[in-house]
Amino acid sequence: MLKLLTEKAPDVSEETPFGCKIASTAAAYGLHEPFEQFWAQDGGAVLAKIDSEALLTGARQMNAEELHAFLLTLDIRKLSCTAETAKRLELPVSARGEIMVLRREKIVKETYADVRVNPGPREIYAVLEQSGSETFPVPEFEPFYMDLSFRTRHGAALSVGVSQGDRLAACAVCSAVTERAAVIACVACVPGLRRHGYGRTAVAALAEKLNRDFLYIFRAEGENEEFYRSLGFEPYGNWTETTF
């Protein structure tokens, strides 16, 4: 049975990637904003609807038939979950990739030159705009700006920018933070400045600043595996997206 959560925060494992995303959003925004809703199912599954997207976690003991039927009633554009969950729900997969994790003991602690913590969202967006691709869609500016600004003020996001002169050459943005885990939302480098270590510095500095037990990245299928492995990230599992 699914129950809409209106008083108690979602009971999720904050150390897992999707659990971290859901817990961080609930902690930052609360449970009563019009653009978000959270449901818990008997057995441990938790579903979150944030704007037109949904996240699902804790689904090992889920009632797949109930969840599948309920998802079809929601006004959502896509659902993100683990590959195992999508398979159990018998959902068609629109996109997939690997989840990688950097554990605290593998974080490199050092001083990084030309690094800025929480540069302005406009500066970050300028880097994202130049880095857009088929597998890296650039978000709309206004919701990106408002969400990143709000989450940063409430300790649910952290960004790092690497400067070249008076502009950002690269950035790494974490948009979900809990006590023990964090999830990187995006890493980008200005195309003409790639292969100069800017992106690597941004990710390494972000990991050092966050200093969490688990730092997750959702990697697009077939992209950047060696880059993240060289930074100490290891395979964790697989993610999928289903478009409705």
Secondary structure, DSSP 8 states (H G I E B T S, - for coil): -EEE-SSS-----TTSHHHHHHHHHHHHH-S--TTEEEEEETTS-EEEEETTEEEEE--TT--HHHHHHHHTTS--SEEEEEHHHHHHHT---SEEEEEEEEEGGG------TTEEES--HHHHHHHHHHH-BTTB----HHHHHHHHHHHHHTTS-EEEEEEETTEEEEEEEEEEE-SSEEEEEEEEE-GGGTTSSHHHHHHHHHHHHH--SEEEEEEETTSSHHHHHHTT-EEEEEEEEEE-
